């Protein structure tokens, strides 16, 4: 059995806050009923006596949840059908939609009659032109023929006769590097830009070139977030410098605007002085590719005294800019991680493995998830992690309450012993009344919970009683025991059982957004965050805002960029940017990093301005392209440029992952078994490595239990009818229910009953081919009772194993894929053990982030954290040794590449 976390050892119970004597009837109440008590001294509490058979912990669901249901849920099948149809329709609509914030800036036709001008002053250049050689050196593209290799999406450069350093428009003198307002289209706010060129074209027209500033609403954040988001307000004076440039006729300039650069590390008083003397300010750049908001390099927009601080953030307090102590600086190379919505720990496990390859000791110190079985799995595999089985919003409330307790009992260090000690000494030998008990110690803390009032609760161990008698009591009922509270808080503070602001270096997590699922018929398209099922996105960002970690990594489904014009994806970016985090968004395909599974997911980086923003690791394996991204995020797929020809490893196939696993029956009750054969492929050799060989330090460098054993190789047990059906599915590629007797394929690939074949029935009397299979997706589906094959890549590992509407049958066995086979498709090491009923294990595996993807991101994080990530490119190439079995990647030797515009590399 896995070690249980302090928070999950016994379920918190609601306790009455009214003090009264315990009655005879009250003494028989179980732990899940309100308890009564009366305080007779600071260290003594009363609580009802309980019978031995009434003090059991809250029981988990019985382990009967290991078999497939008799028939698929009709509502679920209907919703699945609707979801597939809607997904296809929405994907097409998104691909066809215009891309706000992606198109390069344009301006309206110039108007000479404005600003009160009488039209007598035509725009003109001032002074002599630059010498020809100097102009050609500064702006060579203006004097060269257009390159034949110009990309289709690139503007053709206007050719120049000569360049100037200044111009006059409407009587105002403008010079190079002046910031200006530029006339926009009708009904749009004027554009903002920095003049980088004045030149006369070969057509004798007068032009200027602007490098554009973006308002927040001009970026991928969009005006939707500016109007609707209430959590973090964007400063309307804040703009973002981009690399986007356009040429326009001189007459489009409207007026000057004073824009200053604000160093992200600038002290608040100095910042206030600079802001008081400007119209607008910028502290970050914005790039459409990968929706990137980042610090501005020295050579790219900040100059002189305006440049960002060169002092390493490892030596600087991000809030005040002061130098930290030697003891704090010595912690470089180590980092703490909080895993929110952790599930069984796939994301944090991968991040820690990858960071270790880069030379960073990243440790998952805290993890939070509402699924008790997932928490049990994570705790077993990461025994040093403080695993909390609770809702994220309750966790946030607990953090705030814990902060207050630490302020009261640690930082103020009030002495509670003087009065209480003497009183206790006098009462030590005084006999207790029948229903009075002594608090021996406090063993845990939580906040509220289902069916309980909001507030802090302590887990109380009673003197003279076993741990099975522990109860959860509200803090209000323990105020007469300040010494016990102080002992617990001070010890918890020392051990960091809960993080305080500044304790967490990295927060990762994938907040569930079930409100956008096709299985939700009541989706709120206009205001998705008003849907309670999407509120966890808000909670995730609220925790980030409270703890202020150095780095944030959020994972989610691609639908957050598709549903409601990408509202939730834009919201996440908006929150980070409004909190002054650098941010970068990319979509990564699991198969690109060495898995036989496609599975595209969104990954959003956040980094404090004092840190280096991590890059995305480019693919290491070829994959077949499937689907795409909404137009607004089309430049966010992590891929090589279409013009590049990288040497990548072959895409992994199902056989590469599972062909070495022993044959098992439809019912396999053993959680631990022998492999029975040696690994056959490089992937199998890698996935069988021990914890030590993987650089997994969860067991302090030891391999942990069950070394060399095969774990969780158990399939969901099919019911008798489904097992009979599966036994008749041919053992061949592409086989499914269409191969059963009585079915034929008609026009338009739609199935129909074969009139020449009588309907076949099972031994139970039910039909061999169920009606739901024939009608699924209007008879067009190939999924019901579909068989996978050795040379295929699985689309996406899901949380269910029922074969009724998905392809999940083993290639040559009469069963569905086992938990371990699914875990391998997600990249979990074979030593990673799951807990709970078999159906719960499938859920844990299916909900997890693919471990190899997280591992690649962890490597990137390790480089960035140690400031070994070079260049401003959003992408980098992983070292060759990264994918080699049993070899540690050469740290900090990954190379950056240019921004791609192509799709995922296709075989």
TAQUIBEL-V704580 format. One record per residue. N is the residue number from 0. PSI is psi as a letter, one per 40 degrees, with the letter a starting at -180 (NA if undefined). OMEGA is omega in radians with two decimals (* if undefined). Layout:
N:PSI:OMEGA / N:PSI:OMEGA
This chain:
0:h:-3.11 / 1:i:3.02 / 2:h:-3.13 / 3:i:3.13 / 4:i:3.13 / 5:d:-3.06 / 6:e:-3.05 / 7:e:-3.12 / 8:d:3.06 / 9:i:-3.08 / 10:h:3.09 / 11:i:3.11 / 12:i:3.08 / 13:h:-3.11 / 14:h:3.13 / 15:h:3.11 / 16:e:3.13 / 17:h:-3.11 / 18:h:3.11 / 19:i:3.14 / 20:i:3.13 / 21:h:3.11 / 22:i:3.14 / 23:d:3.13 / 24:d:-3.13 / 25:d:-3.07 / 26:e:-3.14 / 27:e:-3.10 / 28:i:3.08 / 29:i:-3.06 / 30:e:-3.13 / 31:e:3.08 / 32:i:3.09 / 33:h:3.12 / 34:i:3.10 / 35:i:-3.13 / 36:i:3.07 / 37:h:-3.13 / 38:h:3.10 / 39:e:3.05 / 40:i:-3.02 / 41:d:-3.06 / 42:e:-3.08 / 43:i:3.08 / 44:i:3.02 / 45:i:3.06 / 46:i:-3.10 / 47:i:3.01 / 48:i:-3.12 / 49:i:3.03 / 50:i:-3.07 / 51:d:-3.08 / 52:e:-3.13 / 53:e:-3.08 / 54:e:3.14 / 55:i:3.03 / 56:i:3.09 / 57:h:-3.04 / 58:i:3.06 / 59:i:3.11 / 60:i:-3.14 / 61:i:-3.06 / 62:f:3.11 / 63:e:-3.09 / 64:f:-3.06 / 65:e:-3.08 / 66:i:3.12 / 67:i:3.12 / 68:i:-3.11 / 69:d:3.13 / 70:i:3.11 / 71:i:3.11 / 72:h:-3.07 / 73:d:3.14 / 74:d:3.14 / 75:d:3.10 / 76:d:-3.14 / 77:d:3.12 / 78:d:3.09 / 79:d:3.11 / 80:d:3.12 / 81:d:-3.10 / 82:d:3.14 / 83:d:-3.14 / 84:d:-3.14 / 85:d:-3.14 / 86:d:3.13 / 87:d:-3.13 / 88:d:-3.13 / 89:d:3.14 / 90:d:3.12 / 91:d:-3.13 / 92:d:3.14 / 93:d:-3.12 / 94:d:-3.12 / 95:e:-3.02 / 96:i:3.03 / 97:i:-3.04 / 98:g:3.12 / 99:h:3.12 / 100:e:-3.12 / 101:d:-3.11 / 102:i:3.13 / 103:i:-3.03 / 104:i:3.01 / 105:i:3.09 / 106:i:3.13 / 107:i:3.08 / 108:h:-3.11 / 109:i:3.09 / 110:h:-3.09 / 111:e:-3.10 / 112:g:-3.14 / 113:i:-3.12 / 114:f:-3.10 / 115:e:-3.12 / 116:i:3.10 / 117:e:3.08 / 118:e:-3.09 / 119:e:-3.04 / 120:g:3.05 / 121:i:3.07 / 122:i:-3.11 / 123:i:3.03 / 124:i:-3.10 / 125:h:3.10 / 126:a:-3.13 / 127:i:3.08 / 128:i:3.04 / 129:i:3.00 / 130:i:-3.02 / 131:d:-3.10 / 132:d:3.14 / 133:d:3.13 / 134:d:-3.14 / 135:d:3.10 / 136:d:-3.10 / 137:d:-3.04 / 138:g:-3.03 / 139:d:-3.08 / 140:d:-3.12 / 141:e:-3.04 / 142:e:3.11 / 143:i:3.03 / 144:i:3.12 / 145:h:-3.11 / 146:h:3.13 / 147:e:-3.10 / 148:e:-3.13 / 149:h:-3.13 / 150:i:-3.12 / 151:d:-3.08 / 152:e:-3.14 / 153:i:3.08 / 154:i:3.05 / 155:h:-3.12 / 156:h:3.00 / 157:h:-3.10 / 158:i:-3.02 / 159:i:2.97 / 160:d:3.14 / 161:i:-3.13 / 162:i:3.13 / 163:i:3.14 / 164:e:-3.12 / 165:i:3.12 / 166:i:3.12 / 167:h:3.11 / 168:h:-3.11 / 169:f:3.07 / 170:e:-3.14 / 171:h:-3.14 / 172:h:3.11 / 173:h:3.14 / 174:i:3.06 / 175:i:3.12 / 176:e:2.98 / 177:i:3.04 / 178:h:-2.99 / 179:i:2.89 / 180:h:-3.11 / 181:h:-3.06 / 182:h:3.12 / 183:a:3.08 / 184:i:-3.12 / 185:i:3.12 / 186:e:3.07 / 187:i:3.10 / 188:i:3.14 / 189:i:3.10 / 190:i:3.14 / 191:h:-3.10 / 192:i:3.08 / 193:h:-3.08 / 194:h:3.13 / 195:e:3.12 / 196:i:2.82 / 197:h:3.12 / 198:i:3.02 / 199:h:-3.11 / 200:i:3.08 / 201:e:3.05 / 202:e:3.11 / 203:e:3.03 / 204:i:3.14 / 205:h:-3.07 / 206:i:2.90 / 207:i:3.09 / 208:h:3.13 / 209:h:2.91 / 210:h:-2.89 / 211:i:2.86 / 212:i:3.10 / 213:h:2.87 / 214:i:3.14 / 215:d:-3.12 / 216:e:3.08 / 217:e:-3.10 / 218:a:3.11 / 219:e:3.07 / 220:d:3.02 / 221:i:-3.13 / 222:d:3.14 / 223:d:-3.14 / 224:d:-3.13 / 225:d:-3.08 / 226:d:-2.94 / 227:d:-3.04 / 228:h:-3.11 / 229:e:-2.98 / 230:d:-3.12 / 231:h:-3.13 / 232:h:3.07 / 233:h:3.07 / 234:h:-3.08 / 235:e:3.08 / 236:e:-3.07 / 237:h:3.06 / 238:i:-3.07 / 239:h:-3.13 / 240:h:-3.12 / 241:i:3.02 / 242:e:-3.12 / 243:h:3.13 / 244:i:3.03 / 245:i:3.05 / 246:h:3.13 / 247:i:3.13 / 248:i:-2.99 / 249:d:-3.03 / 250:e:3.14 / 251:e:3.13 / 252:h:-3.12 / 253:d:-3.09 / 254:i:3.06 / 255:i:3.04 / 256:h:-3.11 / 257:h:3.13 / 258:h:3.14 / 259:i:3.06 / 260:h:3.11 / 261:h:3.06 / 262:h:3.13 / 263:d:-3.12 / 264:e:-3.08 / 265:h:3.11 / 266:i:-3.00 / 267:d:-3.12 / 268:d:3.11 / 269:d:3.11 / 270:d:-3.14 / 271:d:3.13 / 272:d:-3.13 / 273:d:-3.13 / 274:d:-3.14 / 275:e:-3.05 / 276:f:3.13 / 277:i:3.04 / 278:d:-3.12 / 279:i:3.05 / 280:i:3.04 / 281:i:3.11 / 282:e:3.14 / 283:i:3.03 / 284:i:3.07 / 285:h:3.08 / 286:h:-3.12 / 287:d:3.13 / 288:h:-3.13 / 289:f:3.04 / 290:f:-2.94 / 291:h:2.96 / 292:h:-2.98 / 293:i:3.02 / 294:i:-3.10 / 295:h:3.12 / 296:i:-3.12 / 297:d:-3.05 / 298:e:-2.95 / 299:f:3.01 / 300:d:3.08 / 301:h:-3.08 / 302:i:3.06 / 303:b:-3.11 / 304:e:-3.12 / 305:e:-3.04 / 306:i:3.13 / 307:i:-3.13 / 308:i:3.09 / 309:e:-3.11 / 310:h:-3.12 / 311:h:3.12 / 312:e:3.08 / 313:e:-3.12 / 314:e:-3.05 / 315:h:2.96 / 316:h:-3.00 / 317:d:-3.09 / 318:d:-3.05 / 319:e:3.09 / 320:e:-3.13 / 321:i:3.13 / 322:h:-3.13 / 323:i:-3.09 / 324:i:3.12 / 325:d:-3.11 / 326:d:3.10 / 327:d:-3.14 / 328:d:-3.11 / 329:e:-3.13 / 330:e:3.11 / 331:h:-3.07 / 332:e:3.06 / 333:i:3.14 / 334:i:-3.13 / 335:i:-3.07 / 336:h:2.97 / 337:h:-3.13 / 338:h:3.11 / 339:i:-3.07 / 340:f:-2.88 / 341:d:-2.98 / 342:a:3.14 / 343:e:2.99 / 344:e:-3.11 / 345:d:-3.07 / 346:d:-3.11 / 347:d:3.09 / 348:d:3.13 / 349:d:3.13 / 350:d:-3.12 / 351:d:3.10 / 352:d:-3.13 / 353:d:3.12 / 354:d:3.12 / 355:d:3.11 / 356:d:3.12 / 357:e:3.11 / 358:e:3.13 / 359:h:3.08 / 360:g:3.12 / 361:h:-3.08 / 362:h:3.06 / 363:g:-3.10 / 364:d:-3.08 / 365:i:3.08 / 366:i:-3.08 / 367:h:3.02 / 368:i:-3.10 / 369:e:-3.12 / 370:h:-3.05 / 371:d:3.14 / 372:d:3.09 / 373:d:3.10 / 374:d:3.12 / 375:d:3.11 / 376:d:-3.11 / 377:d:-3.11 / 378:d:3.13 / 379:d:-3.08 / 380:e:3.11 / 381:g:-3.00 / 382:d:-3.14 / 383:e:-3.11 / 384:h:3.01 / 385:h:-3.07 / 386:h:-3.11 / 387:h:3.14 / 388:g:-3.10 / 389:i:3.11 / 390:i:-3.08 / 391:d:-3.13 / 392:d:3.04 / 393:d:3.08 / 394:d:3.12 / 395:d:3.10 / 396:d:3.10 / 397:d:3.13 / 398:d:-3.13 / 399:d:3.09 / 400:d:3.10 / 401:d:3.10 / 402:d:3.13 / 403:d:3.12 / 404:d:3.12 / 405:d:3.07 / 406:d:-3.06 / 407:d:-2.98 / 408:e:-3.12 / 409:d:-3.04 / 410:d:3.09 / 411:d:3.09 / 412:f:3.14 / 413:h:3.13 / 414:h:-3.14 / 415:e:-2.93 / 416:d:-2.94 / 417:d:-3.11 / 418:d:-3.05 / 419:d:-3.05 / 420:d:-3.10 / 421:d:3.13 / 422:d:-3.14 / 423:d:-3.12 / 424:d:3.13 / 425:d:-3.01 / 426:e:-3.00 / 427:d:-3.07 / 428:e:-3.14 / 429:h:-3.11 / 430:i:3.13 / 431:i:3.02 / 432:i:-2.99 / 433:d:-3.04 / 434:f:3.07 / 435:h:-3.11 / 436:i:-3.13 / 437:h:3.07 / 438:h:3.11 / 439:d:3.10 / 440:i:3.02 / 441:h:-2.98 / 442:e:-3.13 / 443:i:-3.13 / 444:i:3.07 / 445:i:3.11 / 446:h:3.02 / 447:a:-3.13 / 448:i:-3.11 / 449:h:3.12 / 450:e:3.14 / 451:i:3.08 / 452:i:3.08 / 453:i:3.11 / 454:i:3.13 / 455:h:3.08 / 456:i:3.04 / 457:i:3.01 / 458:h:-3.01 / 459:h:2.96 / 460:h:-3.06 / 461:h:-3.11 / 462:h:3.11 / 463:e:-3.11 / 464:i:3.13 / 465:i:-3.09 / 466:d:3.12 / 467:e:3.13 / 468:e:-3.13 / 469:i:3.10 / 470:i:3.06 / 471:h:-3.09 / 472:i:3.10 / 473:i:-3.07 / 474:d:-3.13 / 475:d:-3.12 / 476:e:-3.14 / 477:e:-3.10 / 478:e:3.08 / 479:e:3.11 / 480:f:-3.06 / 481:d:3.14 / 482:d:3.12 / 483:d:3.10 / 484:d:-3.13 / 485:d:3.12 / 486:d:-3.11 / 487:d:-3.08 / 488:d:-3.13 / 489:d:3.10 / 490:d:3.10 / 491:d:3.09 / 492:d:3.14 / 493:d:-3.12 / 494:e:-3.10 / 495:f:3.12 / 496:d:3.04 / 497:i:-3.12 / 498:i:2.97 / 499:i:3.07 / 500:h:-3.11 / 501:e:-3.13 / 502:d:-3.02 / 503:h:3.08 / 504:d:-3.08 / 505:h:2.96 / 506:h:3.03 / 507:i:3.10 / 508:i:3.09 / 509:g:-3.11 / 510:h:-3.13 / 511:h:3.12 / 512:g:-3.05 / 513:e:-3.14 / 514:e:3.13 / 515:e:-3.10 / 516:i:3.05 / 517:e:3.10 / 518:e:3.08 / 519:h:-3.07 / 520:e:-3.04 / 521:f:-3.13 / 522:h:3.12 / 523:h:-3.07 / 524:d:-3.09 / 525:d:-3.13 / 526:g:-3.06 / 527:d:-3.10 / 528:e:3.04 / 529:e:3.10 / 530:h:-3.11 / 531:d:-3.10 / 532:e:3.09 / 533:e:-3.03 / 534:d:-3.11 / 535:d:3.04 / 536:d:3.11 / 537:d:-3.13 / 538:d:3.11 / 539:d:-3.12 / 540:d:3.08 / 541:d:3.10 / 542:d:3.06 / 543:d:-3.13 / 544:d:-3.10 / 545:d:-3.05 / 546:d:3.13 / 547:g:3.11 / 548:i:3.07 / 549:d:-3.08 / 550:i:3.06 / 551:h:3.00 / 552:h:3.13 / 553:h:3.10 / 554:i:3.07 / 555:i:3.13 / 556:i:-3.12 / 557:d:-3.14 / 558:d:3.11 / 559:e:3.07 / 560:e:-3.10 / 561:d:-3.04 / 562:h:3.09 / 563:f:3.11 / 564:f:3.08 / 565:f:-3.02 / 566:d:-3.05 / 567:d:3.07 / 568:d:3.11 / 569:d:3.12 / 570:d:-3.12 / 571:d:3.09 / 572:d:-3.10 / 573:d:-3.14 / 574:d:-3.13 / 575:d:-3.09 / 576:d:3.12 / 577:d:3.08 / 578:e:3.11 / 579:f:3.01 / 580:i:2.85 / 581:i:-3.09 / 582:i:3.13 / 583:h:-3.07 / 584:h:3.12 / 585:i:3.07 / 586:h:-3.08 / 587:i:-3.13 / 588:h:-3.06 / 589:d:-3.12 / 590:d:3.14 / 591:e:-3.06 / 592:f:2.98 / 593:f:3.03 / 594:i:3.08 / 595:f:-3.08 / 596:h:-3.12 / 597:c:2.99 / 598:g:3.06 / 599:h:3.11 / 600:i:3.10 / 601:h:3.06 / 602:h:-3.10 / 603:h:3.08 / 604:i:2.93 / 605:i:3.14 / 606:h:3.05 / 607:i:-3.12 / 608:e:3.10 / 609:e:-3.08 / 610:i:3.08 / 611:h:3.14 / 612:h:-3.11 / 613:i:3.09 / 614:i:3.03 / 615:h:3.10 / 616:h:3.13 / 617:i:-3.09 / 618:i:3.05 / 619:e:-3.09 / 620:i:3.03 / 621:i:3.03 / 622:i:3.08 / 623:h:-3.11 / 624:h:3.05 / 625:h:3.11 / 626:a:-3.12 / 627:a:-3.10 / 628:i:3.03 / 629:i:-3.03 / 630:d:-3.11 / 631:d:-3.12 / 632:f:-3.06 / 633:d:3.12 / 634:f:-3.12 / 635:e:3.06 / 636:h:-3.12 / 637:h:-3.03 / 638:i:3.03 / 639:i:3.03 / 640:i:-3.10 / 641:e:3.14 / 642:e:-3.12 / 643:i:-3.14 / 644:g:-3.10 / 645:i:3.04 / 646:h:-3.08 / 647:i:3.07 / 648:i:3.11 / 649:i:3.08 / 650:i:3.10 / 651:i:-3.14 / 652:i:-3.08 / 653:d:-3.14 / 654:d:3.10 / 655:d:-3.04 / 656:d:-2.93 / 657:e:-3.03 / 658:e:-3.13 / 659:e:-3.04 / 660:i:-3.07 / 661:i:3.11 / 662:h:3.08 / 663:i:-3.13 / 664:i:3.10 / 665:d:3.08 / 666:h:-3.11 / 667:g:-3.00 / 668:e:-3.02 / 669:h:3.12 / 670:d:-3.12 / 671:h:3.12 / 672:i:3.11 / 673:i:3.09 / 674:d:3.13 / 675:e:3.11 / 676:i:3.13 / 677:i:3.08 / 678:i:-3.07 / 679:e:-3.08 / 680:i:3.11 / 681:d:3.13 / 682:d:-3.12 / 683:d:3.08 / 684:d:-3.13 / 685:d:-3.02 / 686:e:3.11 / 687:e:-3.12 / 688:i:3.12 / 689:i:3.10 / 690:d:-3.11 / 691:d:3.14 / 692:d:3.11 / 693:e:-3.02 / 694:f:3.08 / 695:h:-3.06 / 696:e:-3.08 / 697:d:3.13 / 698:f:3.10 / 699:f:3.08 / 700:e:3.12 / 701:i:-3.09 / 702:e:3.13 / 703:a:-3.09 / 704:i:3.06 / 705:f:-3.14 / 706:h:3.09 / 707:e:3.13 / 708:i:3.08 / 709:h:-3.04 / 710:i:2.95 / 711:f:3.09 / 712:g:-3.05 / 713:h:3.07 / 714:i:2.95 / 715:h:-3.10 / 716:h:3.10 / 717:i:3.06 / 718:i:-3.02 / 719:d:-3.12 / 720:d:-3.12 / 721:d:3.12 / 722:d:3.07 / 723:d:3.13 / 724:d:-3.10 / 725:d:3.13 / 726:d:-3.13 / 727:e:3.03 / 728:h:-3.09 / 729:i:3.07 / 730:g:3.13 / 731:i:-3.14 / 732:h:3.08 / 733:e:-3.10 / 734:i:3.09 / 735:a:-3.08 / 736:d:-3.14 / 737:e:3.14 / 738:e:-3.13 / 739:i:-3.10 / 740:h:3.07 / 741:e:-3.13 / 742:h:3.00 / 743:i:-3.12 / 744:h:-3.11 / 745:a:-3.11 / 746:i:3.10 / 747:f:3.08 / 748:f:3.13 / 749:h:-3.11 / 750:i:3.09 / 751:i:3.10 / 752:h:3.08 / 753:h:-3.08 / 754:e:-3.10 / 755:e:-3.10 / 756:h:3.09 / 757:i:-3.12 / 758:h:-3.08 / 759:i:-3.11 / 760:i:3.12 / 761:i:3.13 / 762:d:3.12 / 763:e:-3.08 / 764:e:3.10 / 765:i:-3.10 / 766:i:3.07 / 767:d:3.12 / 768:h:-3.10 / 769:i:-3.13 / 770:d:-3.08 / 771:d:3.11 / 772:d:-3.13 / 773:d:-3.05 / 774:e:-3.07 / 775:h:-3.07 / 776:f:3.09 / 777:f:3.06 / 778:e:-3.09 / 779:e:-2.99 / 780:i:3.04 / 781:e:-2.96 / 782:d:-3.05 / 783:h:3.12 / 784:f:3.13 / 785:i:-3.13 / 786:h:3.03 / 787:i:3.09 / 788:i:-3.01 / 789:d:-3.04 / 790:f:-3.11 / 791:i:2.97 / 792:h:-3.12 / 793:h:3.14 / 794:c:3.14 / 795:h:3.03 / 796:h:-3.10 / 797:a:-3.03 / 798:e:-3.12 / 799:i:3.13 / 800:e:3.11 / 801:h:-3.05 / 802:e:-2.98 / 803:d:-3.11 / 804:f:3.09 / 805:i:3.14 / 806:h:-3.06 / 807:e:3.12 / 808:i:3.08 / 809:i:-3.10 / 810:d:-3.07 / 811:f:3.07 / 812:i:-3.07 / 813:g:-3.12 / 814:i:3.02 / 815:i:3.07 / 816:i:3.13 / 817:i:3.06 / 818:d:-3.12 / 819:d:3.10 / 820:d:3.06 / 821:d:3.13 / 822:d:3.09 / 823:d:3.11 / 824:d:3.07 / 825:e:3.07 / 826:e:3.08 / 827:h:3.04 / 828:i:-3.12 / 829:d:-3.14 / 830:e:-3.07 / 831:h:-3.03 / 832:h:3.11 / 833:i:-3.14 / 834:i:3.12 / 835:i:3.04 / 836:i:-3.07 / 837:d:3.11 / 838:d:3.12 / 839:d:3.10 / 840:d:3.07 / 841:d:3.14 / 842:d:-3.14 / 843:d:-3.12 / 844:d:-3.09 / 845:d:-3.14 / 846:e:-3.02 / 847:i:2.94 / 848:h:3.12 / 849:h:-3.01 / 850:d:3.13 / 851:d:3.08 / 852:d:3.11 / 853:d:3.12 / 854:d:3.11 / 855:d:3.10 / 856:d:3.09 / 857:d:3.08 / 858:d:3.10 / 859:d:3.11 / 860:d:3.14 / 861:d:3.10 / 862:d:-3.10 / 863:d:-3.10 / 864:d:-3.12 / 865:e:3.10 / 866:f:3.12 / 867:e:3.11 / 868:h:-2.98 / 869:i:3.00 / 870:i:-3.09 / 871:e:3.13 / 872:i:3.11 / 873:e:-3.04 / 874:i:3.03 / 875:i:-3.13 / 876:h:3.09 / 877:i:3.11 / 878:i:-3.11 / 879:d:-3.08 / 880:e:-3.10 / 881:d:-3.07 / 882:e:-3.12 / 883:h:-3.07 / 884:h:3.00 / 885:e:3.13 / 886:h:3.10 / 887:h:3.12 / 888:i:3.07 / 889:h:-3.05 / 890:i:2.99 / 891:f:3.12 / 892:f:3.11 / 893:i:-3.09 / 894:i:3.13 / 895:i:3.08 / 896:i:3.13 / 897:i:-3.12 / 898:h:3.13 / 899:i:3.02 / 900:e:-3.09 / 901:a:3.11 / 902:a:3.05 / 903:i:-3.12 / 904:h:-3.10 / 905:i:3.09 / 906:NA:*
